[in-house]
Amino acid sequence: VGFIGVHARWLMHHAAPVCEVQELIVSAGCRGKGVGRELLNAAKRIAETIGSPQLEVCCNVRNCSGQKFYESCGMEWSHKKYIWKPE
């Protein structure tokens, strides 16, 4: 019904491993039933277990429902991400 991919990497500027949600997918028929929230809570537990100072997730600026979801789960917007695309 759902899948979450969490990646942990050591970042020198945090002096600790930082966890990032790389994918969070819930099948259409299961959305709105708490599956995504439980998956995100599992990612939070992983971050706590390894001593990560934070759990990060990128969300497209046009994905308003995704932003509302993450905020409802206690996450806050704190970074601006820059990208480069080859021509």
C-alpha positions in Angstrom: 0.0 0.0 0.0 3.0 2.3 0.4 6.7 2.7 0.3 9.3 5.1 1.8 12.9 5.3 0.9 15.2 6.8 3.5 18.9 7.6 2.9 21.4 8.5 5.7 24.7 10.2 4.9 27.4 11.7 7.1 27.6 15.5 6.6 30.6 17.3 8.0 28.7 20.6 8.6 26.3 18.6 10.9 29.0 16.4 12.4 26.4 13.7 12.3 24.5 11.5 9.8 21.6 13.2 8.2 18.5 11.3 7.0 16.6 12.2 3.9 13.3 10.8 2.6 14.0 10.2 -1.0 10.7 8.6 -1.9 7.3 8.4 -0.2 4.6 6.7 -2.2 1.1 5.7 -1.1 -1.2 3.9 -3.6 -4.2 6.0 -4.6 -6.7 3.9 -2.9 -5.0 4.1 0.4 -4.3 7.8 0.6 -5.9 9.7 3.4 -5.9 6.7 5.7 -2.7 7.4 7.7 -0.4 5.2 5.7 1.9 8.1 4.6 2.0 9.4 8.2 3.0 6.0 9.6 5.7 5.6 6.9 7.1 9.1 7.8 7.0 8.3 11.5 9.0 5.1 10.8 11.6 7.4 9.0 11.7 9.7 12.0 12.4 6.7 14.3 15.2 5.6 12.0 16.7 9.1 12.2 16.4 9.1 16.0 18.0 5.6 16.2 21.1 6.6 14.3 21.5 9.9 16.1 20.6 12.1 13.1 20.0 15.8 14.0 17.2 16.0 11.4 15.1 14.3 8.8 15.0 16.1 5.4 12.5 15.8 2.5 12.4 17.7 -0.7 9.0 18.6 -2.1 8.3 20.4 -5.4 7.1 24.0 -4.9 4.0 23.1 -7.0 3.1 20.1 -4.8 0.8 22.0 -2.4 -0.8 18.9 -1.0 2.6 17.3 -0.3 3.7 20.5 1.5 0.6 20.5 3.6 1.1 16.8 4.4 4.7 17.3 5.6 3.7 20.3 7.7 0.8 18.3 9.3 3.4 15.7 10.2 5.5 18.3 12.2 8.0 19.2 9.5 8.9 22.8 8.7 10.3 24.5 5.6 13.8 25.6 6.2 15.9 25.4 3.1 16.0 26.6 -0.4 17.3 24.1 -2.9 19.2 25.1 -6.1 19.5 22.9 -9.1 21.5 22.9 -12.3 20.4 21.2 -15.5 22.7 20.6 -18.4 21.6 22.1 -21.7 
